[in-house]
Amino acid sequence: MKNTFKKTEQYNPQSHKEKLLISAIGSLKNDKEVSQFLRDLLTIVEIEEFANRIEIVRLLNQGISYAKIAKQTGVSTTTVTRVAHWLYRGTGGYKIVVERLFSK
């Protein structure tokens, strides 16, 4: 199955606080720094939820069905559908991750 990415959404930071968050993430230099920042910023449950979304993206990229992904990750098919929407029709952020991590 060939994945078709269509950038249809756009996001621009709306406030100084949002711009600061983006700058903070962009200032991190390696996986260790990112890990430390995410743990300070988020709860363990939030980190697990975001990690689940990346796993869903990985599985979608492999062409696995929504039902199988839901069962494998323990999320609803609604969550898989939502992640798929942002993967295929979002701003392109997930696409960058797919190209950099999963297309090797």
C-alpha positions in Angstrom: 0.0 0.0 0.0 1.4 3.3 -1.0 0.8 6.1 1.5 -0.4 9.4 0.2 0.4 12.4 2.2 -1.6 15.6 1.5 -0.6 18.6 3.5 -4.0 20.3 4.0 -3.8 21.8 7.5 -1.6 24.6 8.7 -0.5 25.6 12.1 1.0 28.8 13.2 1.8 29.5 16.9 -0.8 31.8 18.2 0.9 33.2 21.2 4.3 34.1 22.7 3.9 31.0 25.0 3.4 28.7 22.0 6.4 30.2 20.2 8.5 29.7 23.3 7.4 26.0 23.6 8.5 25.4 20.0 11.8 27.2 20.5 12.4 25.2 23.7 11.9 21.9 21.8 14.0 23.2 18.9 16.9 24.1 21.3 17.3 20.5 22.5 20.5 18.9 21.0 20.1 15.1 21.5 17.8 12.3 22.6 18.9 12.6 26.2 18.0 16.3 26.4 14.7 15.6 24.7 14.0 12.8 27.2 14.8 14.9 30.2 12.6 17.8 28.9 9.7 15.6 28.0 9.8 14.0 31.5 9.8 17.4 33.2 7.1 18.8 30.9 4.7 15.8 30.8 3.4 13.1 33.1 4.3 9.5 32.4 0.8 8.8 31.1 1.1 11.7 28.7 4.5 10.5 27.4 3.0 7.0 26.9 0.0 8.5 25.0 2.4 10.4 22.7 4.5 7.3 22.2 1.4 5.4 21.3 0.6 7.9 18.6 4.1 7.4 17.1 3.6 3.7 17.2 0.3 4.1 15.4 2.0 6.2 12.7 4.7 3.4 12.3 2.0 0.7 11.9 -0.1 2.8 9.5 3.1 3.3 7.5 3.4 -0.4 7.2 -0.2 -0.7 5.9 -1.6 -2.4 8.9 -5.4 -2.2 9.3 -7.0 0.2 11.7 -8.6 -2.7 13.6 -5.3 -4.5 14.0 -3.5 -1.3 15.1 -6.2 -0.6 17.7 -6.0 -4.1 19.1 -2.2 -4.1 19.1 -1.8 -0.7 20.8 -4.8 -0.9 23.1 -6.5 2.2 21.7 -9.8 2.7 20.0 -10.2 2.7 16.2 -11.3 6.3 16.7 -7.9 7.2 18.0 -6.3 5.3 15.1 -8.5 7.2 12.7 -7.6 10.5 14.3 -3.9 9.8 14.0 -4.3 8.6 10.4 -6.1 11.9 9.6 -3.1 13.9 10.9 -0.6 11.6 9.2 -2.2 11.8 5.8 -3.9 15.3 5.8 -2.2 17.2 8.6 0.6 19.7 8.5 3.3 17.3 7.5 4.8 16.7 11.0 4.1 13.0 11.1 5.3 12.7 7.5 8.7 14.1 8.5 8.9 11.5 11.3 8.0 8.7 8.8 10.6 9.8 6.3 13.3 10.2 9.0 12.7 7.2 11.2 10.7 4.6 9.2 11.8 4.9 5.6 15.3 3.6 6.0 
